Amino acid sequence: MNCKGILLAGLLVLGMGFWAGRLAGREVTASERKILAAKEAWRVSSYPIGFWNYLNLANPVHAAHQLEADVEQWHDAGFTLTFGPSFDPADEEQLARMHRLLDWAQQRGIKLILVDPRGGAIADGETEEAYLAGFRKAVDEFGRHPAAFGFHIGDEPDAAANGRFLWTSRKQRELAPDLVPFINLLPWWEGAEQRVGTDSWPEYLDRVVLEGDARLLCYDHYAQLVDAGGVEGYFRNLKLYRDAAMRHEIPFWNTLGSVGHWLYREPDYNDMRWQFNTTVCSGAGGVLWFFYYMREPHENYRLSPVDEFWEPTRGYYDIRRVHRMFHQLYGDLFNRLVSTKVMFYPEGRGGFDAFQPDHLVKSVRFGPADKAGDLPNSLMIGEFVDAAGTEYLMLVNNSPFNDVKISVELANPDEVEFFRRDWYHAGGENLLDRWVSDDGNQMLEQFLAPGQEIVLRAAPKGER
């Protein structure tokens, strides 16, 4: 073979290698692998979904609603990783109840965040020696239970409390590295930096991770249940926490609203599905709901999933449907994925970019809808990758009010095929039902209800 033939053969091999690598999946970065490893270490069988549990086993009425039947209700509603009740570890009966709750949870594949005072933030004036002695005892008591996720350090620390919370988080990591110290952080709002004693929210989140050795970022935000300004703040927080999680190679969670209170409307099924799917599409590794049990009536709180009569409300059945449909379709899929991109069409939201064509999605447009609603139509686009480099696409109707018809132009069918989950077979898939446009790309057209999602797996043509 002459030099020209050798050169052509070499170029052919290189070209084949390029396209094989391109179609076989993108390269997974070291940072993405670290986030996947952190989620795998949680050892949860399905996507983490939980609720804030404000029951206290010291209250006999509360204790009567933390029995095996109640844990079964959690399981039936699709909760997989949630708060346990608070309790007094000095009380033998309460201690025994917590052991039983953990056993019942384990039997149903649920993990618990333990609300044990020995695992809360070190108190003002408490010596480090005294705190660590108590925490070691709590770890000896519960830390090796397979259903124990970690200890709840506290909620929404401000500037005065940050030092205590972050010291506690770091020490818990040192003494119990297999558990996850849990702090729920404040959301960002205009001027919130002063509340936590920092010049910028990214700087604050960096401090939480570095000083507290945090392995998970979690926060709450409910203003999306007020008005369009609240929706913008909702996405701004998703962007801030996602960015921080990506910087530090750890997962993040979001706490969503499941109860009407203050100025926040009573969320209906569309609200709940929209909150849930937009949070997942942003790359969040888990979801919590505020809250589940009403207990006694207070302020203007109303219609929590379980009401003041300990009866399931419409909200219970709505949230149950959101969870069960997600588990039925996706199981543990999103535990094995990491977010690579978030975009919105036609305009960016909360600091996220507006849609730009890429190798998976070529164009987006809306068809005529039955109702316009008060907010303009918007589509949220999330891209993900698994440890093998297989890419996934998530499309969410970014409205809790409007039905929309989307027309999405996907990659060329000669190169990439798309698969969606089979409702009737867990983990099964079907080739996407689509048609081919004049320029050779695949077209997906579908109506989406408020907050409804589509999840597609991209595969090289001929490889399922």
Legacy VTK file of the C-alpha trace (Angstrom):
# vtk DataFile Version 3.0
C-alpha trace
ASCII
DATASET POLYDATA
POINTS 464 float
0.000 0.000 0.000
1.399 3.404 -0.945
1.551 6.388 1.407
-1.694 7.821 0.076
-3.499 4.515 0.689
-2.094 4.285 4.203
-3.221 7.834 4.924
-6.742 7.171 3.630
-7.001 3.933 5.631
-5.828 5.740 8.736
-8.372 8.496 8.259
-11.106 5.898 7.738
-10.197 4.131 10.978
-10.084 7.417 12.849
-13.423 8.438 11.401
-15.017 5.113 12.305
-13.626 5.456 15.804
-14.987 8.994 16.121
-18.499 8.050 15.039
-18.520 4.848 17.093
-17.523 6.853 20.157
-20.004 9.609 19.318
-22.906 7.221 18.934
-21.937 4.941 21.804
-22.424 7.734 24.308
-20.672 10.788 25.596
-17.677 10.634 27.895
-18.689 10.850 31.552
-16.624 13.393 33.469
-14.948 12.738 36.810
-17.288 15.249 38.470
-20.351 13.500 37.089
-19.047 10.160 38.333
-18.594 11.579 41.826
-22.222 12.743 41.930
-23.386 9.325 40.716
-21.260 7.627 43.371
-22.697 9.863 46.095
-26.244 8.897 45.111
-25.333 5.219 44.865
-23.953 5.360 48.418
-27.441 6.210 49.717
-28.543 2.646 48.828
-32.138 3.606 48.073
-34.166 1.398 45.761
-36.155 4.214 44.116
-35.895 7.956 43.655
-35.728 9.634 47.120
-39.107 11.160 48.010
-40.024 12.203 51.541
-41.916 14.642 53.723
-41.380 16.800 56.776
-42.717 14.835 59.735
-43.577 17.069 62.688
-45.042 14.332 64.876
-43.479 13.739 68.281
-43.558 10.346 69.966
-43.824 12.074 73.350
-47.373 13.034 72.336
-49.669 9.982 72.729
-51.963 11.154 69.934
-49.015 11.539 67.571
-47.538 8.201 68.640
-50.833 6.479 67.842
-50.330 7.545 64.220
-46.781 6.267 63.846
-47.624 2.577 63.700
-46.930 -0.051 61.067
-50.155 0.835 59.220
-48.917 4.419 58.906
-45.563 3.303 57.498
-47.506 1.174 55.032
-49.431 4.318 54.060
-46.115 6.069 53.400
-45.097 3.181 51.185
-48.432 3.150 49.373
-48.072 6.890 48.690
-44.642 6.369 47.120
-42.404 7.776 49.855
-38.948 6.215 49.857
-36.702 8.392 52.078
-38.400 10.541 54.657
-38.251 12.099 58.100
-39.082 10.050 61.146
-40.884 11.620 64.099
-39.002 13.420 66.857
-38.547 11.538 70.123
-36.826 11.535 73.492
-34.066 8.889 73.543
-34.118 8.900 77.354
-37.629 7.416 77.228
-37.391 3.652 76.750
-40.834 3.351 75.155
-40.095 6.073 72.611
-36.736 4.478 71.885
-38.420 1.119 71.281
-40.981 2.781 69.009
-38.207 4.273 66.887
-36.574 0.872 66.493
-39.885 -0.561 65.346
-40.392 2.317 62.898
-36.969 1.667 61.395
-37.731 -2.042 61.057
-41.086 -1.361 59.390
-39.450 1.165 57.072
-36.702 -1.282 56.091
-39.265 -3.948 55.243
-40.805 -1.518 52.747
-37.598 -0.169 51.250
-37.885 3.202 53.022
-35.021 5.067 54.693
-35.470 7.540 57.543
-33.835 10.817 58.497
-33.607 10.562 62.280
-34.870 13.472 64.370
-32.861 12.542 67.465
-31.864 15.477 69.720
-28.423 13.906 70.073
-27.971 14.380 66.321
-29.184 17.976 66.172
-26.866 20.972 66.015
-24.638 21.560 69.017
-26.407 23.982 71.358
-25.078 27.362 72.468
-23.009 26.762 75.603
-22.792 22.989 75.111
-19.261 21.620 75.267
-17.893 19.754 72.290
-17.094 16.773 74.499
-20.659 16.522 75.768
-22.128 16.828 72.292
-19.837 14.206 70.768
-20.524 11.766 73.594
-24.253 12.065 72.971
-23.873 11.736 69.220
-21.708 8.633 69.550
-24.438 7.081 71.659
-27.045 7.926 69.012
-24.873 6.358 66.305
-24.394 3.242 68.425
-28.168 3.108 68.908
-29.332 3.693 65.324
-26.435 4.341 62.964
-25.972 0.764 61.800
-29.625 0.166 61.032
-30.050 -0.358 57.266
-32.992 2.083 57.217
-31.038 4.938 58.849
-30.091 7.631 56.315
-28.637 10.178 58.712
-29.460 12.626 61.498
-31.388 15.880 61.121
-29.093 18.678 62.301
-31.652 21.457 61.894
-33.653 23.744 59.674
-32.803 27.042 57.982
-29.759 28.235 59.963
-29.105 31.984 59.920
-25.853 33.870 60.406
-25.920 33.318 64.161
-26.454 29.541 63.819
-24.292 28.718 60.812
-21.134 28.080 62.809
-22.879 25.569 65.105
-24.638 23.788 62.262
-21.547 23.467 60.098
-19.339 22.314 62.983
-21.948 19.648 63.733
-22.083 18.520 60.112
-18.308 18.190 59.902
-18.077 16.232 63.161
-20.888 13.893 62.146
-19.049 13.179 58.908
-15.924 12.323 60.882
-17.668 10.039 63.365
-20.272 8.435 61.077
-18.995 8.668 57.472
-21.617 6.218 56.176
-24.482 8.481 57.299
-25.600 11.760 55.712
-25.723 14.800 58.029
-28.922 16.592 57.061
-29.340 20.380 57.120
-32.205 22.127 55.360
-31.018 25.532 54.152
-32.859 28.758 53.518
-33.879 29.633 49.971
-32.442 32.665 48.276
-34.553 35.807 47.958
-33.629 39.422 47.345
-31.624 40.429 50.418
-31.338 36.901 51.869
-27.555 37.199 51.898
-27.781 39.460 54.960
-29.814 36.813 56.785
-27.019 34.251 56.481
-24.112 36.687 56.787
-22.606 36.517 53.313
-22.078 38.719 50.276
-23.503 36.244 47.752
-25.535 33.038 47.757
-22.922 31.007 45.848
-20.386 32.097 48.476
-22.759 30.948 51.226
-23.327 27.524 49.640
-19.579 27.117 49.126
-19.110 27.766 52.840
-21.744 25.168 53.754
-19.983 22.507 51.697
-16.399 23.367 52.610
-16.823 24.208 56.285
-19.512 21.610 56.977
-18.103 18.885 54.725
-21.667 18.644 53.416
-22.445 15.673 51.180
-25.891 16.953 50.241
-27.498 20.373 49.739
-31.194 20.751 50.549
-33.462 23.786 50.808
-37.143 24.736 50.640
-39.112 27.086 48.419
-42.899 27.648 48.240
-43.391 31.039 46.568
-44.050 29.233 43.272
-47.533 28.738 44.783
-48.127 32.506 44.891
-47.566 34.214 41.529
-45.291 34.559 38.517
-42.648 36.354 40.588
-42.588 33.387 42.936
-42.136 31.050 39.970
-39.104 33.052 38.850
-37.652 32.785 42.363
-38.342 29.060 42.326
-36.217 28.548 39.227
-33.579 30.975 40.477
-33.121 28.773 43.536
-33.003 25.592 41.463
-30.223 27.201 39.407
-28.253 28.401 42.444
-28.412 25.060 44.236
-27.779 23.033 41.070
-24.720 25.143 40.275
-23.343 24.725 43.800
-23.948 20.975 43.706
-22.122 20.735 40.383
-19.224 22.846 41.663
-18.740 20.582 44.650
-19.659 17.288 42.968
-22.515 16.418 45.339
-26.303 15.991 44.916
-28.991 18.475 45.914
-32.645 18.165 46.988
-35.586 20.558 46.943
-38.474 20.860 49.432
-41.811 21.588 47.722
-45.165 22.855 48.969
-47.954 20.348 49.696
-50.117 22.437 52.049
-51.897 25.769 51.642
-50.702 28.388 54.150
-49.810 32.059 54.490
-50.026 33.456 50.926
-49.396 30.079 49.286
-52.372 28.516 47.514
-53.582 24.996 48.214
-51.668 22.931 45.655
-53.750 20.689 43.428
-52.618 17.723 41.327
-51.261 19.929 38.529
-49.297 22.046 41.026
-47.777 18.975 42.618
-46.857 17.303 39.344
-45.388 20.551 38.016
-43.281 21.138 41.145
-42.090 17.542 41.186
-41.198 17.196 37.508
-39.493 20.578 37.172
-37.367 19.748 40.215
-36.376 16.364 38.766
-35.717 17.938 35.348
-33.319 20.428 36.974
-31.174 17.518 38.178
-32.264 17.311 41.823
-31.371 14.014 43.466
-34.441 13.958 45.719
-37.651 15.697 46.738
-39.202 16.516 50.109
-42.704 17.878 50.723
-43.747 20.431 53.330
-45.612 18.840 54.985
-47.651 15.609 55.474
-49.483 15.591 58.832
-51.582 18.579 59.851
-51.715 17.595 63.540
-53.900 20.302 65.134
-55.247 23.276 63.103
-52.915 26.276 63.227
-52.786 29.670 61.494
-54.239 29.311 57.995
-52.621 25.948 57.242
-55.097 23.722 55.459
-55.576 20.535 53.492
-52.249 18.830 54.095
-52.143 15.262 52.698
-53.278 13.942 56.104
-55.584 16.391 57.860
-56.327 17.294 61.491
-58.720 14.327 61.708
-55.889 11.992 60.605
-57.739 11.339 57.359
-56.279 11.441 53.836
-57.336 14.530 51.869
-57.483 15.179 48.142
-53.848 16.249 48.509
-52.892 12.775 49.693
-54.355 11.144 46.606
-52.852 13.790 44.335
-49.350 13.396 45.737
-49.730 9.611 45.752
-50.631 9.637 42.057
-47.621 11.830 41.192
-45.250 9.492 43.048
-46.736 6.203 41.880
-46.742 7.214 38.239
-43.105 8.312 38.523
-42.050 5.066 40.229
-44.041 2.966 37.763
-42.338 4.542 34.773
-38.836 5.230 36.014
-38.113 3.174 39.150
-34.542 3.909 40.171
-33.580 5.411 36.792
-32.910 8.932 38.076
-30.745 7.563 40.903
-28.441 6.427 38.096
-28.460 9.664 36.133
-26.694 12.987 36.512
-27.866 16.251 34.975
-25.750 17.644 32.157
-27.885 20.508 30.827
-31.054 22.469 31.615
-32.738 24.783 29.085
-36.101 26.479 28.573
-38.046 27.259 25.425
-38.668 29.919 24.304
-36.969 31.976 27.041
-34.622 31.141 29.887
-35.967 31.070 33.438
-34.291 31.876 36.752
-30.835 32.138 35.196
-31.141 28.923 33.173
-30.351 29.318 29.470
-32.870 29.649 26.681
-33.013 26.677 24.323
-30.193 26.267 21.839
-30.161 23.377 19.324
-27.780 20.541 20.176
-27.075 16.938 19.175
-30.326 15.656 20.753
-32.861 18.437 20.174
-32.849 20.426 16.948
-35.889 22.661 17.363
-38.986 23.223 19.499
-42.309 24.879 18.806
-45.784 24.949 20.282
-48.956 24.026 18.477
-52.355 25.570 19.156
-53.577 24.934 22.694
-57.132 24.753 24.000
-56.526 27.484 26.558
-53.972 30.238 26.858
-53.939 30.648 30.627
-52.351 33.547 32.501
-48.715 32.574 31.864
-46.971 32.147 28.504
-46.286 28.595 27.386
-42.867 27.256 28.308
-41.055 23.940 27.899
-38.320 22.792 30.275
-35.616 20.615 28.722
-33.266 18.529 30.857
-30.436 16.344 29.588
-28.841 13.555 31.630
-26.182 10.871 31.363
-25.582 7.571 33.150
-22.291 5.955 34.145
-22.002 4.227 30.756
-22.376 7.486 28.849
-25.952 6.780 27.708
-27.875 10.032 27.323
-31.444 10.790 28.396
-33.774 13.647 27.581
-36.569 14.991 29.809
-39.209 17.395 28.526
-41.639 19.060 30.966
-44.597 21.309 30.294
-43.468 24.221 32.440
-46.926 25.377 33.446
-49.155 24.292 36.332
-52.149 25.681 34.415
-51.870 25.287 30.622
-52.212 22.271 28.363
-49.784 22.583 25.438
-49.032 20.796 22.212
-45.304 20.468 21.593
-43.527 19.753 18.340
-39.914 18.756 19.035
-37.421 18.008 16.283
-34.972 15.358 17.479
-31.715 14.009 16.060
-31.468 12.269 12.685
-33.036 8.772 12.853
-30.166 7.312 10.809
-27.890 8.093 13.742
-29.941 8.026 16.947
-33.107 6.266 18.057
-35.182 7.328 21.045
-36.976 5.055 23.469
-39.616 5.796 26.089
-40.630 3.729 29.099
-43.267 1.010 28.791
-46.081 1.537 31.311
-46.934 -2.168 31.455
-43.441 -3.587 31.929
-41.192 -2.225 34.690
-37.947 -1.046 33.128
-39.192 -1.938 29.641
-39.002 0.449 26.700
-40.671 1.057 23.362
-39.280 2.792 20.299
-40.566 6.361 20.213
-43.577 6.791 17.973
-42.509 9.647 15.715
-42.411 10.790 12.123
-39.499 12.077 10.020
-39.335 15.693 8.833
-38.356 16.834 5.354
-34.768 17.435 6.478
-34.482 13.902 7.881
-34.895 14.535 11.598
-37.344 12.834 13.935
-40.412 14.777 15.040
-42.156 14.234 18.360
-45.615 15.766 18.594
-47.730 15.422 21.702
-50.103 17.264 23.982
-48.779 17.694 27.517
-50.948 18.375 30.545
-49.759 20.937 33.127
-46.447 19.754 34.561
-46.492 16.537 32.519
-43.162 15.039 31.444
-41.672 12.901 28.699
-38.425 10.991 29.313
-36.493 9.514 26.388
-33.343 7.411 26.179
-31.078 8.136 23.200
-29.307 5.147 21.620
-27.196 4.617 18.504
-29.388 3.291 15.710
-29.700 -0.470 15.922
-28.539 -0.642 19.565
-31.311 -1.002 22.122
LINES 1 465
464 0 1 2 3 4 5 6 7 8 9 10 11 12 13 14 15 16 17 18 19 20 21 22 23 24 25 26 27 28 29 30 31 32 33 34 35 36 37 38 39 40 41 42 43 44 45 46 47 48 49 50 51 52 53 54 55 56 57 58 59 60 61 62 63 64 65 66 67 68 69 70 71 72 73 74 75 76 77 78 79 80 81 82 83 84 85 86 87 88 89 90 91 92 93 94 95 96 97 98 99 100 101 102 103 104 105 106 107 108 109 110 111 112 113 114 115 116 117 118 119 120 121 122 123 124 125 126 127 128 129 130 131 132 133 134 135 136 137 138 139 140 141 142 143 144 145 146 147 148 149 150 151 152 153 154 155 156 157 158 159 160 161 162 163 164 165 166 167 168 169 170 171 172 173 174 175 176 177 178 179 180 181 182 183 184 185 186 187 188 189 190 191 192 193 194 195 196 197 198 199 200 201 202 203 204 205 206 207 208 209 210 211 212 213 214 215 216 217 218 219 220 221 222 223 224 225 226 227 228 229 230 231 232 233 234 235 236 237 238 239 240 241 242 243 244 245 246 247 248 249 250 251 252 253 254 255 256 257 258 259 260 261 262 263 264 265 266 267 268 269 270 271 272 273 274 275 276 277 278 279 280 281 282 283 284 285 286 287 288 289 290 291 292 293 294 295 296 297 298 299 300 301 302 303 304 305 306 307 308 309 310 311 312 313 314 315 316 317 318 319 320 321 322 323 324 325 326 327 328 329 330 331 332 333 334 335 336 337 338 339 340 341 342 343 344 345 346 347 348 349 350 351 352 353 354 355 356 357 358 359 360 361 362 363 364 365 366 367 368 369 370 371 372 373 374 375 376 377 378 379 380 381 382 383 384 385 386 387 388 389 390 391 392 393 394 395 396 397 398 399 400 401 402 403 404 405 406 407 408 409 410 411 412 413 414 415 416 417 418 419 420 421 422 423 424 425 426 427 428 429 430 431 432 433 434 435 436 437 438 439 440 441 442 443 444 445 446 447 448 449 450 451 452 453 454 455 456 457 458 459 460 461 462 463
